[in-house]
């Protein structure tokens, strides 16, 4: 087939243009690339809690960026590590902010990886043929936790030194390879200069490369198998009898919750503008300026919840439940410790929050999601735009957390002084509480058993399904496991 003279002239002109010459330098069939990568995404992924997989990757990219910036000033030696971190925190321009963003990105990454695995677990997305991708996800979780451990080990404060001490003792108790692995972690028979070097090499070299490879493998397997599809009922659709269900926006109880949220938002705004009283979060007292930011953010969140609740939107209920449960925990904590400014007012507030939370859970089926039917949609640009919006929100959240709760620097590591009260980071609280309750050997045995159970769960679930078909025994096991993890973590945080 011959081209017309007009098309030939157009192609020659395009080839001679700057854009055409650039595409000739990059001989890639972009149409083919878009065809390969732009597969339809199942409709339920429109709901952000089903699309948490991209969030850890975004946070990992932030950690890579801030970690590279920190590495320009960090010195990985016992004699200078602590001093270099102190210089970053107090003398380097915006060093405290970069370090705080790095720290909070690590914490949020661990949270989102755990939440993503919970979503996969409770939606049974690990079942055949996706067992191998579940194994990759477990490896990503463990790599993320080890990155967190090696990260706070580099600060070389008391938590760093004694955290490594406890970790190597736990590792040495493991059968068969425990002693060899503990010796590798320490870089010798005891903790010394080689230990910090090992932690540094793991944190900035081996683990990030491992993470990138695992993420690539995870995405490739997801691309091969596709996203597991879920069928979710929309309360706006007509029922079998042809009658439209009653929506939450027309319910008096939901309107009252929206009014309570609006009043709470006005109160938070008053506290931020006219009376920025210091806020104490568990054992951490905020400064006046930090408290002002806290109340402003609280007012914005509560007002958003109020508007969405008035419209009967599911997101409004989720925001209210999140804020309400946290506030209820704070009120009960103050009452239990005798720190309540007004016991009667605190009790009344706790009762109101409990009633609204229970009512919201009972009536959750009447809230709309604003998504319409669960029709497949394009990965690009539809899903990419959603991920960019989530990324922007995360960047705002990281900035806020870094300003209100900047990364601190505690006492320098001293091998001769064992601190009286020292704890690991929160994501190891479960293990620490288990160690206190059961002892060293039992804790190591139980931890190993739980890890094996987690990795092998797709096959354990298949056995449970054969024993009791359609009974969802795995869901109940998951609920018990998650609540146990949550209780142990909160328990250790409060003692």
Secondary structure, 3 states (H helix, E strand, C coil): CCCCHHHHHHHHHHHHCHHHHHHHHCCCCHHHHHHHHCCEECHHHHCHHHCCHHHHHHHHHHHHHHHHHHHCCCCCCCCCHHHHHHHHHHCCCCHHHHHHHHHHHHHHHHHHHHHHHHHHHHCCCCCCCCHHHHHHHHHHHHHHHHHHHHHHHCCCEHHHHHHHHHHHHHHHHCCCCHHHHHHHHHCCCCCCHHHHHHHHHHHHHHHHHHHHHHHHHHHHHHHHHCCCCCCCCCCCCCCCCCCCCCCHHHCHHHHHHHHHHHHHHHHHHHHHHCCCCCCEECCEECCHHHHHHHHHHHHHHHHHHHHHHHCCEHHHHHHHHHHHHHHHHHHHHHHHHCCCCCHHHHHHHHHHHHHHHHHHHHCHHHCECCCCCCCCEEHHHHHHHHHHHHHHHHHHHHHHHHHHCCCCCCCECCCCCCCCCCCCCHHHHHHHHHHHHHCHHHHHHHHHHHHHHHHCHHHHHHHHHHHCCCCCHHHHHHHHHHHHHHHHHHHHHHC
